[in-house]
């Protein structure tokens, strides 16, 4: 299982990358896309949407099932990646470059509550 060490993770299989401008980029892990199978549809949130930590934020549908992607921390959506909505299979190809949305956390320290690569890998086994 590919779990990049420079990212943070949630138990619900989201990856999180802190950006230099104080925002975070969010996507689903390789493990999550493996479980889902071939993605066929992605519904992204609206830019400006205010999210609570753990709130359902994105819907991904595959040939097997539909699943929710959750906000890793509380904050506001600052950008979405329309390329993944246009080509959902890009998440299957490389889930760590095919990000879903960016957000500005309400409390940057909340990122410290997320899992590191080793903890996520252990929880996903």
Helices and strands as residue ranges (DSSP letters): E 8-9, E 14-18, E 23-28, H 30-36, E 39-43, E 50-51, E 56-62, E 66-70, E 75-80, H 82-86, H 89-93, E 101-105, G 108-113, H 117-124
